[in-house]
Amino acid sequence: MFPDRALPLRRGLGAAAATLCLMLLPAVSSRMMAQEAVSLPSAATSTQAVAQEFSFASDGPTGPGWSRPDEIARAYFHEQLPLLFQRTIRLDGDVPGHGKLQWIFTGPHAGFTVELTGSKVRLVQRFYNSTAFYSGQGSSPDKIVHDEEQQYTGHARTLTVVMDSHLSLRVLLNGRVLLTQPCVFDVTRHQLMFTAPRTEHLVVAGALFAESTQQASVTVTPQQRHQTMIGFGGSPSIPAYEQLSDAGKKQYWELLQRYNLLLDREYPMGTQLKPDLSNFDHLSDATPHYYGDNFPNGEVSSFEYSKHALALGGEVIYEMWALPKWATKPYSGPPVLDAWNKSIKITANPEEYARIVVEYCRRAKERTGSAPAIVGIQNEVEQPTEVFNQMALTLRRELDKAGFQSTKIHMADASYLYFGIDRAHALKQQNPAGWAAIDYTAAHEYDYQEYFANPDLYDARMLAMHDASEGKPFIATEICLNDPHYQEPSYRISFNVAQLYQKNLTELDAVSLMYCWLLLDVEQPNFGASRSLLVPDRSHGNVPVASSYQLRVLGAFSRHVLKGMTRVEAKSSNPDLMTAAFEQGDRASMIVMNRSTEAQRLDVQWVGHNWVQMERTSFYAENETTTSLPKEVIVQPGEIVTLSTFAVN
C-alpha cells in the first residue's frame, strides 16, 4: 500500500530506465521531425510466405459502403493481432510523390498509424476512448499523444512494425529502424489506406508477409529442487468488502477460490487502535487510506473475513503499518532516512508493539479458530536496525510465551527491494540474534517500475536479495503499479507485471506472491486497474469484477501452483520463453510465457508427467482451460500457457 504520492528518486536508475522515463514524459501533440534524411539500405530478399496481397489505384473505384463517398477502398487484414508482434509489408514500388500509404492499427482504447510517402515515414499514436479527447474537429474524439517523422532517401521496399515486450513501438524501412516510441496500450487489428489525387493514376501494390513459428524446447530437471510454495493472495479493503451485496460476497469468495488467492494479508488497525486493544475490527474506527479523489479505504481487520479465508484452506498474514502514537517513542539517535529521504523522528516501542500483535493472535484464535500463520515486523516504516532487532526478539519471546510457537515471523517490509537488501545485511551484521528470530525475508517491489520496460535489468537486484536472504524463504509481500506512466489498463502492462511474477519464482525463490489489494473501493478506474485485482461493480448490484488484466495474468500462475508444490529446475532453449515448473507427487504444473514477437512451438521434456489440462491466458483468453490438448502446443507472442497434470475449474 505504498502511499499515493510520487515515487522518490531512487538509486540504481540506469541509463535505460532514465531514457524510458524521458520517453514517457507527458506526451506532446506537436510533431517531432528529424531534420537529416536517412539513407535506406537495399531491401533484403525475403523468403517469407505471403499472407495477403493488396493493391490500390488512385483513379480506381471508390470503396463500397456508407460515409466514405470518394475514398479509395481500404485493405483489411483479417487477423487478431497478438500482444507482441512483428508485421512486415512488401512494396512492389515507391509510394508515388502525391500519394500517402497509411498502416492503421487500432485497439480498445487507442491506436497508432504509420504514414509512408516517397520521402518520409511518420508514426502517430492517439487515444480515442473519451470525449475529453475531442478537439473540436471531426466526428469523434481523437487526441494525438506521440507524433514523429523521419525523412529518408532511397527506395522503401519493406515496411515493418514491431511491438515488443519492452513497451516499445518501432518502425523499420528495409530492415533499418527509423522511428521508436514507447507504447503502453493494446492494439488488435490493422488495415491499409492509400490516399492520392483521384484525377491521377497512382498505384501502390504489395503484400503482407505471413509470420513464422519458432521451435522451442523446455527441459525439466526434477532432481534440482527449489522452494516449496505457501501460496498467493493480497490485502482486502474491508470497507470495500462490506460494500458488496450478499451475492457479491458469494461471488468474491468464489473468485478467490478459483484463482487460489487464499493468503489473507491483513491491513490491520493502525494509528486509530486504542490502548486497550478493543477495536481491532471496528469498521467505524478504520484508519482512512486515500487514493486520489476516491472514497477512503480503511485499515481494519475483520475476523469474519479471515474465517472465510481459513475455511477455504487459506492462511492469515498479519503486519501492522503505522503504529498508534502510544506504541511509539521519540527518536534522537543517529539519522535514519525513510523512503522519501526524511529523517525519522519516532520509533516503535517494542514491548507495546509485541503486546498488540500477541493480543491480535489471541483474538484471532478465539474468533476464527486459528492464529495468523505469519506475522510481519512492520510494513513500509523505517526503523533503526537496533529497533527492528528488538521488535523481532520481543515479538518472538512474547509469541512463544503466549503459546503461538507455530506462528512464523517475516522481516519488516521495505517499499523497495534494495531497501530490503540493505535491511537484511544490516540485521545480519549488527544483530545476529534478531536475524535468527526471523523465519522469512520479505519486501515490496515498487522499484521494479524503474526497469518496467527492461525487466531483465532488475535481475541483479533480485539475485542480490536472494543472496542476502541466506537460505531464508522470501515472500513478495506487495506488487502493483503506482507510477502514473504505467496506469493504462492494458494487457500489455499486465504482461510485464507477469514477468515479475516469473522472476520472483525462479530468481528469488519466492514462496509467496501477493498483489497489493485484492479488492479496492474506487471511482477513478486507473487506481483500480493499477493497484487492485478486483473492484466493486456498483452498476451490477455491487459485485466484484476484475479491475484490469492483472487478475488473469496472476491467475496463470496461482491457479495451478498450489500450496506445498515445489519448484523444480526448468530451462528453455529461448531466453524469451520464460518458464517455471512445480510438482508435488503426481501433481505437476508448468507455466510458459512468450515475450518474443514470434510464436513458439513448444517441446516439453519432463519424464514421468502427462498433461491433462492446458490453460491459455492472453488479451483474448481469460484463463481458458481445455482437457483436449492439441498435438502441438504453440504459444503466441504475449501469451501465457499453463500445462498441468490436474484440472482446475
NUPAFI-998469 format. One record per residue (C-alpha): x, y, z; residue in three letters; chain. Coordinates in steps of 0.02 Angstrom, whole numbers, plus 50000, padded with zeros to 5 digits. Layout:
N
- X; Y; Z; ALA; A
...
This chain:
649
- 50000; 50000; 50000; MET; A
- 50135; 50121; 49951; PHE; A
- 50065; 50295; 49984; PRO; A
- 49979; 50389; 49843; ASP; A
- 50119; 50508; 49804; ARG; A
- 50257; 50520; 49676; ALA; A
- 50394; 50390; 49684; LEU; A
- 50551; 50467; 49758; PRO; A
- 50712; 50469; 49659; LEU; A
- 50797; 50304; 49691; ARG; A
- 50974; 50241; 49672; ARG; A
- 51014; 50122; 49534; GLY; A
- 50916; 50215; 49400; LEU; A
- 51016; 50159; 49250; GLY; A
- 51032; 50241; 49080; ALA; A
- 50899; 50130; 49002; ALA; A
- 50774; 50167; 49138; ALA; A
- 50813; 50352; 49135; ALA; A
- 50789; 50356; 48947; THR; A
- 50620; 50272; 48963; LEU; A
- 50566; 50399; 49094; CYS; A
- 50607; 50539; 48971; LEU; A
- 50512; 50449; 48834; MET; A
- 50360; 50432; 48947; LEU; A
- 50351; 50614; 48998; LEU; A
- 50180; 50693; 48962; PRO; A
- 50156; 50666; 48777; ALA; A
- 50156; 50810; 48656; VAL; A
- 50036; 50840; 48514; SER; A
- 50160; 50939; 48409; SER; A
- 50253; 50842; 48277; ARG; A
- 50435; 50797; 48306; MET; A
- 50535; 50795; 48145; MET; A
- 50707; 50725; 48113; ALA; A
- 50796; 50854; 48004; GLN; A
- 50927; 50743; 47923; GLU; A
- 50868; 50615; 47796; ALA; A
- 50919; 50434; 47823; VAL; A
- 50989; 50338; 47676; SER; A
- 50898; 50172; 47664; LEU; A
- 50993; 50011; 47634; PRO; A
- 50935; 49898; 47495; SER; A
- 50795; 49783; 47550; ALA; A
- 50850; 49605; 47584; ALA; A
- 50771; 49467; 47483; THR; A
- 50634; 49387; 47586; SER; A
- 50585; 49204; 47590; THR; A
- 50432; 49235; 47698; GLN; A
- 50266; 49171; 47635; ALA; A
- 50131; 49295; 47588; VAL; A
- 49979; 49311; 47700; ALA; A
- 49880; 49435; 47595; GLN; A
- 49911; 49539; 47441; GLU; A
- 49846; 49716; 47415; PHE; A
- 49838; 49845; 47277; SER; A
- 49775; 50023; 47264; PHE; A
- 49742; 50136; 47115; ALA; A
- 49703; 50318; 47147; SER; A
- 49582; 50328; 46999; ASP; A
- 49503; 50161; 47039; GLY; A
- 49328; 50129; 47106; PRO; A
- 49275; 50204; 47271; THR; A
- 49258; 50096; 47423; GLY; A
- 49084; 50022; 47447; PRO; A
- 48977; 50071; 47594; GLY; A
- 48920; 50222; 47690; TRP; A
- 49015; 50380; 47747; SER; A
- 49165; 50371; 47628; ARG; A
- 49094; 50432; 47464; PRO; A
- 49257; 50458; 47370; ASP; A
- 49386; 50358; 47467; GLU; A
- 49492; 50225; 47385; ILE; A
- 49440; 50056; 47454; ALA; A
- 49547; 50005; 47602; ARG; A
- 49634; 49838; 47628; ALA; A
- 49584; 49749; 47789; TYR; A
- 49693; 49614; 47865; PHE; A
- 49578; 49490; 47949; HIS; A
- 49682; 49432; 48095; GLU; A
- 49679; 49463; 48282; GLN; A
- 49849; 49532; 48324; LEU; A
- 49941; 49453; 48470; PRO; A
- 50003; 49565; 48609; LEU; A
- 50180; 49566; 48539; LEU; A
- 50212; 49558; 48354; PHE; A
- 50317; 49598; 48204; GLN; A
- 50223; 49632; 48043; ARG; A
- 50301; 49673; 47875; THR; A
- 50226; 49728; 47711; ILE; A
- 50317; 49716; 47546; ARG; A
- 50301; 49861; 47424; LEU; A
- 50321; 49824; 47240; ASP; A
- 50371; 50004; 47202; GLY; A
- 50394; 50175; 47277; ASP; A
- 50247; 50266; 47355; VAL; A
- 50201; 50396; 47222; PRO; A
- 50252; 50575; 47254; GLY; A
- 50074; 50638; 47277; HIS; A
- 50017; 50484; 47373; GLY; A
- 50020; 50426; 47553; LYS; A
- 50005; 50250; 47622; LEU; A
- 49936; 50233; 47798; GLN; A
- 49952; 50075; 47901; TRP; A
- 49820; 50092; 48037; ILE; A
- 49824; 49990; 48198; PHE; A
- 49677; 50000; 48319; THR; A
- 49634; 49936; 48492; GLY; A
- 49500; 49961; 48625; PRO; A
- 49571; 50124; 48695; HIS; A
- 49696; 50190; 48570; ALA; A
- 49788; 50158; 48410; GLY; A
- 49934; 50210; 48302; PHE; A
- 49961; 50246; 48118; THR; A
- 50117; 50231; 48012; VAL; A
- 50113; 50352; 47865; GLU; A
- 50231; 50322; 47720; LEU; A
- 50267; 50436; 47573; THR; A
- 50406; 50430; 47446; GLY; A
- 50520; 50531; 47559; SER; A
- 50467; 50515; 47740; LYS; A
- 50389; 50400; 47868; VAL; A
- 50281; 50461; 48012; ARG; A
- 50222; 50372; 48170; LEU; A
- 50069; 50441; 48263; VAL; A
- 49991; 50372; 48422; GLN; A
- 49819; 50429; 48475; ARG; A
- 49690; 50395; 48609; PHE; A
- 49506; 50397; 48564; TYR; A
- 49412; 50317; 48709; ASN; A
- 49348; 50475; 48795; SER; A
- 49254; 50632; 48744; THR; A
- 49391; 50726; 48837; ALA; A
- 49499; 50690; 48684; PHE; A
- 49385; 50783; 48565; TYR; A
- 49475; 50932; 48489; SER; A
- 49326; 51014; 48406; GLY; A
- 49364; 50941; 48236; GLN; A
- 49295; 50785; 48156; GLY; A
- 49153; 50674; 48213; SER; A
- 49239; 50578; 48353; SER; A
- 49363; 50609; 48495; PRO; A
- 49545; 50588; 48449; ASP; A
- 49699; 50651; 48541; LYS; A
- 49875; 50630; 48473; ILE; A
- 49999; 50585; 48609; VAL; A
- 50155; 50545; 48506; HIS; A
- 50195; 50611; 48333; ASP; A
- 50365; 50590; 48250; GLU; A
- 50426; 50580; 48073; GLU; A
- 50589; 50539; 47984; GLN; A
- 50646; 50591; 47811; GLN; A
- 50732; 50458; 47706; TYR; A
- 50815; 50435; 47538; THR; A
- 50812; 50277; 47436; GLY; A
- 50678; 50152; 47389; HIS; A
- 50563; 50087; 47527; ALA; A
- 50525; 49906; 47485; ARG; A
- 50483; 49835; 47656; THR; A
- 50392; 49922; 47797; LEU; A
- 50397; 49836; 47967; THR; A
- 50308; 49873; 48130; VAL; A
- 50367; 49793; 48292; VAL; A
- 50279; 49797; 48461; MET; A
- 50389; 49710; 48588; ASP; A
- 50394; 49669; 48773; SER; A
- 50498; 49824; 48810; HIS; A
- 50341; 49931; 48789; LEU; A
- 50422; 49990; 48629; SER; A
- 50347; 50026; 48458; LEU; A
- 50469; 50027; 48313; ARG; A
- 50455; 50065; 48128; VAL; A
- 50582; 49997; 48005; LEU; A
- 50610; 50029; 47820; LEU; A
- 50709; 49898; 47725; ASN; A
- 50758; 49824; 47894; GLY; A
- 50827; 49986; 47967; ARG; A
- 50746; 50063; 48122; VAL; A
- 50689; 50240; 48083; LEU; A
- 50566; 50278; 48224; LEU; A
- 50546; 50216; 48402; THR; A
- 50414; 50267; 48529; GLN; A
- 50355; 50199; 48697; PRO; A
- 50183; 50119; 48689; CYS; A
- 50078; 50056; 48835; VAL; A
- 49911; 50014; 48753; PHE; A
- 49846; 49861; 48661; ASP; A
- 49805; 49850; 48476; VAL; A
- 49708; 49707; 48400; THR; A
- 49678; 49741; 48213; ARG; A
- 49759; 49829; 48066; HIS; A
- 49718; 49894; 47893; GLN; A
- 49794; 49991; 47748; LEU; A
- 49733; 50153; 47672; MET; A
- 49800; 50242; 47518; PHE; A
- 49762; 50424; 47481; THR; A
- 49808; 50515; 47321; ALA; A
- 49728; 50634; 47194; PRO; A
- 49581; 50545; 47114; ARG; A
- 49619; 50631; 46949; THR; A
- 49787; 50541; 46930; GLU; A
- 49832; 50360; 46902; HIS; A
- 49944; 50321; 47051; LEU; A
- 49970; 50142; 47106; VAL; A
- 50033; 50053; 47262; VAL; A
- 50040; 49864; 47271; ALA; A
- 50120; 49735; 47383; GLY; A
- 50086; 49603; 47512; ALA; A
- 50080; 49569; 47698; LEU; A
- 50204; 49435; 47744; PHE; A
- 50148; 49284; 47845; ALA; A
- 50230; 49259; 48013; GLU; A
- 50332; 49106; 48055; SER; A
- 50333; 48994; 48209; THR; A
- 50494; 48953; 48301; GLN; A
- 50536; 48788; 48382; GLN; A
- 50575; 48797; 48569; ALA; A
- 50610; 48663; 48698; SER; A
- 50594; 48663; 48887; VAL; A
- 50694; 48537; 48986; THR; A
- 50644; 48499; 49165; VAL; A
- 50767; 48427; 49290; THR; A
- 50658; 48372; 49438; PRO; A
- 50811; 48322; 49540; GLN; A
- 50855; 48507; 49555; GLN; A
- 50728; 48564; 49683; ARG; A
- 50700; 48740; 49748; HIS; A
- 50569; 48823; 49858; GLN; A
- 50407; 48747; 49922; THR; A
- 50258; 48862; 49895; MET; A
- 50146; 48940; 50027; ILE; A
- 50028; 49021; 49903; GLY; A
- 49959; 49181; 49828; PHE; A
- 49849; 49321; 49889; GLY; A
- 49844; 49502; 49941; GLY; A
- 49757; 49626; 50053; SER; A
- 49570; 49657; 50054; PRO; A
- 49497; 49827; 50089; SER; A
- 49371; 49776; 50221; ILE; A
- 49265; 49934; 50191; PRO; A
- 49258; 49887; 50006; ALA; A
- 49214; 49707; 50050; TYR; A
- 49072; 49765; 50163; GLU; A
- 49000; 49865; 50017; GLN; A
- 48974; 49707; 49916; LEU; A
- 48799; 49637; 49911; SER; A
- 48766; 49463; 49981; ASP; A
- 48775; 49396; 49805; ALA; A
- 48934; 49497; 49778; GLY; A
- 49017; 49424; 49933; LYS; A
- 48973; 49249; 49873; LYS; A
- 49049; 49287; 49703; GLN; A
- 49202; 49363; 49787; TYR; A
- 49244; 49204; 49881; TRP; A
- 49211; 49100; 49726; GLU; A
- 49335; 49209; 49631; LEU; A
- 49467; 49195; 49767; LEU; A
- 49447; 49007; 49770; GLN; A
- 49450; 48994; 49580; ARG; A
- 49609; 49098; 49572; TYR; A
- 49686; 49018; 49727; ASN; A
- 49712; 49188; 49808; LEU; A
- 49690; 49125; 49984; LEU; A
- 49828; 49214; 50078; LEU; A
- 49740; 49350; 50178; ASP; A
- 49870; 49483; 50209; ARG; A
- 49790; 49591; 50343; GLU; A
- 49788; 49778; 50326; TYR; A
- 49753; 49800; 50511; PRO; A
- 49700; 49940; 50625; MET; A
- 49848; 50057; 50649; GLY; A
- 49853; 50234; 50713; THR; A
- 49672; 50225; 50775; GLN; A
- 49700; 50070; 50881; LEU; A
- 49650; 50102; 51062; LYS; A
- 49770; 50066; 51206; PRO; A
- 49650; 49934; 51273; ASP; A
- 49655; 49848; 51102; LEU; A
- 49466; 49839; 51097; SER; A
- 49439; 49898; 50918; ASN; A
- 49543; 49783; 50807; PHE; A
- 49389; 49750; 50699; ASP; A
- 49283; 49906; 50724; HIS; A
- 49241; 49963; 50549; LEU; A
- 49194; 50138; 50608; SER; A
- 49371; 50163; 50675; ASP; A
- 49459; 50111; 50515; ALA; A
- 49607; 50224; 50478; THR; A
- 49569; 50308; 50311; PRO; A
- 49681; 50266; 50164; HIS; A
- 49666; 50388; 50020; TYR; A
- 49695; 50367; 49834; TYR; A
- 49662; 50521; 49729; GLY; A
- 49480; 50576; 49742; ASP; A
- 49416; 50403; 49782; ASN; A
- 49320; 50370; 49942; PHE; A
- 49436; 50311; 50081; PRO; A
- 49483; 50129; 50102; ASN; A
- 49524; 50089; 50282; GLY; A
- 49648; 49998; 50392; GLU; A
- 49545; 49875; 50493; VAL; A
- 49535; 49688; 50522; SER; A
- 49384; 49575; 50500; SER; A
- 49387; 49410; 50592; PHE; A
- 49235; 49356; 50493; GLU; A
- 49331; 49387; 50331; TYR; A
- 49482; 49291; 50396; SER; A
- 49368; 49147; 50446; LYS; A
- 49307; 49133; 50266; HIS; A
- 49486; 49129; 50201; ALA; A
- 49536; 48995; 50326; LEU; A
- 49384; 48889; 50284; ALA; A
- 49440; 48886; 50102; LEU; A
- 49613; 48824; 50152; GLY; A
- 49696; 48994; 50160; GLY; A
- 49806; 49074; 50291; GLU; A
- 49817; 49243; 50376; VAL; A
- 49970; 49354; 50372; ILE; A
- 49964; 49497; 50498; TYR; A
- 50076; 49650; 50487; GLU; A
- 50049; 49825; 50556; MET; A
- 50093; 49983; 50462; TRP; A
- 50095; 50148; 50559; ALA; A
- 50082; 50113; 50745; LEU; A
- 49967; 50210; 50862; PRO; A
- 50057; 50354; 50946; LYS; A
- 50050; 50269; 51115; TRP; A
- 50152; 50123; 51044; ALA; A
- 50296; 50235; 50987; THR; A
- 50430; 50338; 51070; LYS; A
- 50535; 50489; 51016; PRO; A
- 50697; 50456; 50924; TYR; A
- 50850; 50568; 50931; SER; A
- 50989; 50448; 50886; GLY; A
- 51097; 50442; 50729; PRO; A
- 51000; 50498; 50574; PRO; A
- 50894; 50365; 50490; VAL; A
- 50810; 50409; 50325; LEU; A
- 50644; 50342; 50264; ASP; A
- 50593; 50305; 50084; ALA; A
- 50573; 50492; 50049; TRP; A
- 50744; 50536; 50121; ASN; A
- 50667; 50613; 50276; LYS; A
- 50741; 50585; 50448; SER; A
- 50631; 50482; 50562; ILE; A
- 50575; 50565; 50724; LYS; A
- 50490; 50420; 50814; ILE; A
- 50521; 50234; 50830; THR; A
- 50420; 50085; 50887; ALA; A
- 50408; 50037; 51069; ASN; A
- 50449; 49852; 51051; PRO; A
- 50354; 49799; 51208; GLU; A
- 50194; 49887; 51159; GLU; A
- 50213; 49829; 50981; TYR; A
- 50229; 49648; 51036; ALA; A
- 50079; 49668; 51152; ARG; A
- 49972; 49723; 51005; ILE; A
- 50023; 49578; 50892; VAL; A
- 50006; 49445; 51026; VAL; A
- 49834; 49508; 51077; GLU; A
- 49780; 49504; 50895; TYR; A
- 49838; 49323; 50887; CYS; A
- 49733; 49283; 51041; ARG; A
- 49579; 49366; 50968; ARG; A
- 49604; 49281; 50801; ALA; A
- 49619; 49111; 50885; LYS; A
- 49459; 49142; 50982; GLU; A
- 49359; 49211; 50835; ARG; A
- 49423; 49107; 50689; THR; A
- 49499; 48954; 50769; GLY; A
- 49675; 48995; 50710; SER; A
- 49810; 49122; 50747; ALA; A
- 49898; 49201; 50597; PRO; A
- 50018; 49085; 50510; ALA; A
- 50143; 49227; 50488; ILE; A
- 50163; 49398; 50567; VAL; A
- 50270; 49533; 50488; GLY; A
- 50377; 49652; 50590; ILE; A
- 50312; 49813; 50511; GLN; A
- 50254; 49872; 50341; ASN; A
- 50343; 50014; 50248; GLU; A
- 50406; 50104; 50403; VAL; A
- 50591; 50136; 50428; GLU; A
- 50666; 50100; 50599; GLN; A
- 50845; 50097; 50662; PRO; A
- 50916; 49923; 50642; THR; A
- 50928; 49900; 50830; GLU; A
- 50742; 49938; 50845; VAL; A
- 50698; 49809; 50712; PHE; A
- 50807; 49688; 50808; ASN; A
- 50716; 49720; 50971; GLN; A
- 50547; 49709; 50885; MET; A
- 50591; 49537; 50815; ALA; A
- 50664; 49471; 50978; LEU; A
- 50524; 49540; 51086; THR; A
- 50390; 49476; 50969; LEU; A
- 50464; 49301; 50962; ARG; A
- 50480; 49295; 51151; ARG; A
- 50300; 49352; 51180; GLU; A
- 50226; 49241; 51046; LEU; A
- 50311; 49089; 51122; ASP; A
- 50258; 49140; 51296; LYS; A
- 50077; 49153; 51239; ALA; A
- 50080; 48982; 51155; GLY; A
- 50098; 49039; 50975; PHE; A
- 50261; 48948; 50939; GLN; A
- 50198; 48894; 50767; SER; A
- 50167; 49074; 50710; THR; A
- 50314; 49124; 50599; LYS; A
- 50390; 49298; 50579; ILE; A
- 50440; 49386; 50420; HIS; A
- 50559; 49532; 50419; MET; A
- 50497; 49711; 50408; ALA; A
- 50435; 49755; 50234; ASP; A
- 50528; 49889; 50139; ALA; A
- 50444; 49984; 49997; SER; A
- 50586; 49941; 49879; TYR; A
- 50686; 49783; 49856; LEU; A
- 50852; 49874; 49876; TYR; A
- 50795; 49935; 50048; PHE; A
- 50757; 49754; 50089; GLY; A
- 50932; 49702; 50037; ILE; A
- 51010; 49835; 50148; ASP; A
- 50894; 49790; 50291; ARG; A
- 50939; 49605; 50283; ALA; A
- 51126; 49641; 50278; HIS; A
- 51116; 49764; 50423; ALA; A
- 51017; 49645; 50532; LEU; A
- 51137; 49501; 50499; LYS; A
- 51292; 49604; 50532; GLN; A
- 51234; 49706; 50680; GLN; A
- 51106; 49594; 50763; ASN; A
- 51128; 49409; 50728; PRO; A
- 51002; 49365; 50864; ALA; A
- 50868; 49471; 50781; GLY; A
- 50908; 49391; 50613; TRP; A
- 50891; 49219; 50690; ALA; A
- 50718; 49264; 50757; ALA; A
- 50654; 49295; 50579; ILE; A
- 50587; 49149; 50478; ASP; A
- 50558; 49237; 50311; TYR; A
- 50634; 49382; 50218; THR; A
- 50510; 49497; 50132; ALA; A
- 50498; 49657; 50032; ALA; A
- 50387; 49757; 49916; HIS; A
- 50447; 49779; 49739; GLU; A
- 50393; 49952; 49685; TYR; A
- 50569; 49986; 49621; ASP; A
- 50533; 49861; 49482; TYR; A
- 50447; 50007; 49395; GLN; A
- 50620; 50083; 49366; GLU; A
- 50651; 49937; 49249; TYR; A
- 50474; 49906; 49190; PHE; A
- 50518; 49917; 49005; ALA; A
- 50678; 49815; 49030; ASN; A
- 50634; 49686; 49163; PRO; A
- 50797; 49590; 49146; ASP; A
- 50890; 49739; 49218; LEU; A
- 50801; 49702; 49382; TYR; A
- 50879; 49528; 49391; ASP; A
- 51037; 49587; 49480; ALA; A
- 50935; 49665; 49619; ARG; A
- 50828; 49508; 49639; MET; A
- 50981; 49396; 49645; LEU; A
- 51058; 49512; 49775; ALA; A
- 50903; 49492; 49883; MET; A
- 50912; 49304; 49860; HIS; A
- 51092; 49305; 49920; ASP; A
- 51052; 49421; 50065; ALA; A
- 50916; 49301; 50123; SER; A
- 51048; 49166; 50154; GLU; A
- 50928; 49021; 50139; GLY; A
- 50778; 49102; 50223; LYS; A
- 50624; 49088; 50110; PRO; A
- 50568; 49251; 50029; PHE; A
- 50392; 49324; 50024; ILE; A
- 50349; 49452; 49890; ALA; A
- 50225; 49543; 50001; THR; A
- 50163; 49681; 49887; GLU; A
- 50161; 49701; 49699; ILE; A
- 50067; 49833; 49599; CYS; A
- 50095; 49991; 49497; LEU; A
- 50093; 50169; 49564; ASN; A
- 50194; 50255; 49429; ASP; A
- 50069; 50359; 49328; PRO; A
- 50160; 50318; 49166; HIS; A
- 50103; 50137; 49181; TYR; A
- 49924; 50162; 49238; GLN; A
- 49847; 50106; 49074; GLU; A
- 49728; 49959; 49099; PRO; A
- 49805; 49860; 48956; SER; A
- 49857; 49680; 48942; TYR; A
- 50024; 49749; 48882; ARG; A
- 50055; 49824; 49055; ILE; A
- 49991; 49669; 49146; SER; A
- 50105; 49556; 49046; PHE; A
- 50258; 49649; 49107; ASN; A
- 50196; 49626; 49286; VAL; A
- 50183; 49440; 49245; ALA; A
- 50368; 49442; 49202; GLN; A
- 50399; 49499; 49381; LEU; A
- 50299; 49351; 49447; TYR; A
- 50405; 49230; 49347; GLN; A
- 50566; 49312; 49405; LYS; A
- 50511; 49308; 49587; ASN; A
- 50479; 49122; 49573; LEU; A
- 50635; 49075; 49477; THR; A
- 50767; 49201; 49535; GLU; A
- 50714; 49248; 49711; LEU; A
- 50639; 49077; 49752; ASP; A
- 50486; 49167; 49820; ALA; A
- 50369; 49054; 49919; VAL; A
- 50226; 49176; 49904; SER; A
- 50168; 49312; 49785; LEU; A
- 50045; 49441; 49845; MET; A
- 49966; 49581; 49747; TYR; A
- 49940; 49745; 49839; CYS; A
- 49750; 49744; 49852; TRP; A
- 49630; 49602; 49817; LEU; A
- 49483; 49721; 49823; LEU; A
- 49482; 49911; 49824; LEU; A
- 49341; 50038; 49826; ASP; A
- 49373; 50159; 49682; VAL; A
- 49283; 50282; 49570; GLU; A
- 49435; 50330; 49467; GLN; A
- 49470; 50173; 49365; PRO; A
- 49657; 50197; 49345; ASN; A
- 49678; 50169; 49533; PHE; A
- 49583; 50006; 49524; GLY; A
- 49673; 49942; 49370; ALA; A
- 49845; 49982; 49440; SER; A
- 49826; 49938; 49624; ARG; A
- 49691; 49806; 49645; SER; A
- 49642; 49642; 49564; LEU; A
- 49456; 49669; 49595; LEU; A
- 49340; 49817; 49616; VAL; A
- 49155; 49827; 49664; PRO; A
- 49041; 49848; 49513; ASP; A
- 48901; 49960; 49575; ARG; A
- 48814; 49956; 49406; SER; A
- 48777; 49770; 49425; HIS; A
- 48725; 49757; 49606; GLY; A
- 48889; 49782; 49699; ASN; A
- 48976; 49626; 49638; VAL; A
- 49165; 49605; 49617; PRO; A
- 49239; 49617; 49443; VAL; A
- 49416; 49612; 49377; ALA; A
- 49490; 49787; 49376; SER; A
- 49600; 49751; 49226; SER; A
- 49700; 49607; 49152; TYR; A
- 49803; 49593; 49312; GLN; A
- 49689; 49459; 49385; LEU; A
- 49705; 49342; 49237; ARG; A
- 49895; 49355; 49223; VAL; A
- 49919; 49318; 49408; LEU; A
- 49792; 49178; 49389; GLY; A
- 49900; 49099; 49255; ALA; A
- 50021; 49062; 49397; PHE; A
- 49913; 49049; 49553; SER; A
- 49778; 48932; 49486; ARG; A
- 49899; 48790; 49453; HIS; A
- 50034; 48818; 49584; VAL; A
- 49961; 48750; 49744; LEU; A
- 50019; 48758; 49923; LYS; A
- 50151; 48626; 49954; GLY; A
- 50211; 48613; 49774; MET; A
- 50399; 48629; 49750; THR; A
- 50482; 48719; 49606; ARG; A
- 50596; 48611; 49501; VAL; A
- 50727; 48670; 49378; GLU; A
- 50663; 48710; 49202; ALA; A
- 50770; 48778; 49061; LYS; A
- 50709; 48850; 48897; SER; A
- 50806; 48849; 48734; SER; A
- 50741; 49025; 48702; ASN; A
- 50777; 49159; 48834; PRO; A
- 50616; 49247; 48783; ASP; A
- 50515; 49093; 48825; LEU; A
- 50504; 49113; 49015; MET; A
- 50461; 48957; 49114; THR; A
- 50427; 48895; 49290; ALA; A
- 50390; 48715; 49340; ALA; A
- 50318; 48643; 49500; PHE; A
- 50273; 48471; 49566; GLU; A
- 50209; 48379; 49719; GLN; A
- 50189; 48192; 49699; GLY; A
- 50088; 48159; 49541; ASP; A
- 50038; 48342; 49529; ARG; A
- 50141; 48448; 49412; ALA; A
- 50122; 48616; 49327; SER; A
- 50223; 48715; 49203; MET; A
- 50198; 48899; 49162; ILE; A
- 50266; 48961; 48995; VAL; A
- 50269; 49145; 48946; MET; A
- 50314; 49200; 48771; ASN; A
- 50387; 49375; 48774; ARG; A
- 50457; 49365; 48598; SER; A
- 50371; 49431; 48441; THR; A
- 50360; 49258; 48362; GLU; A
- 50250; 49110; 48403; ALA; A
- 50341; 48966; 48487; GLN; A
- 50306; 48782; 48454; ARG; A
- 50335; 48701; 48623; LEU; A
- 50426; 48539; 48657; ASP; A
- 50425; 48496; 48843; VAL; A
- 50547; 48366; 48905; GLN; A
- 50488; 48311; 49077; TRP; A
- 50492; 48125; 49108; VAL; A
- 50352; 48049; 49212; GLY; A
- 50213; 48176; 49188; HIS; A
- 50069; 48178; 49065; ASN; A
- 49971; 48339; 49045; TRP; A
- 49783; 48331; 49069; VAL; A
- 49741; 48517; 49059; GLN; A
- 49804; 48668; 48965; MET; A
- 49760; 48847; 49011; GLU; A
- 49783; 48996; 48895; ARG; A
- 49795; 49174; 48957; THR; A
- 49806; 49323; 48840; SER; A
- 49714; 49480; 48790; PHE; A
- 49585; 49366; 48708; TYR; A
- 49582; 49224; 48836; ALA; A
- 49538; 49241; 49020; GLU; A
- 49618; 49085; 49094; ASN; A
- 49532; 48974; 48965; GLU; A
- 49556; 48789; 49001; THR; A
- 49540; 48633; 48896; THR; A
- 49568; 48449; 48930; THR; A
- 49578; 48414; 48743; SER; A
- 49760; 48451; 48719; LEU; A
- 49822; 48482; 48541; PRO; A
- 49961; 48377; 48466; LYS; A
- 50068; 48533; 48456; GLU; A
- 50066; 48669; 48589; VAL; A
- 50100; 48838; 48510; ILE; A
- 50123; 48987; 48625; VAL; A
- 50077; 49150; 48541; GLN; A
- 50179; 49310; 48572; PRO; A
- 50122; 49386; 48735; GLY; A
- 50027; 49230; 48785; GLU; A
- 50045; 49129; 48946; ILE; A
- 50013; 48943; 48932; VAL; A
- 49998; 48836; 49087; THR; A
- 50008; 48647; 49075; LEU; A
- 49959; 48535; 49220; SER; A
- 49931; 48354; 49266; THR; A
- 49773; 48400; 49362; PHE; A
- 49620; 48500; 49315; ALA; A
- 49557; 48661; 49394; VAL; A
- 49393; 48748; 49358; ASN; A
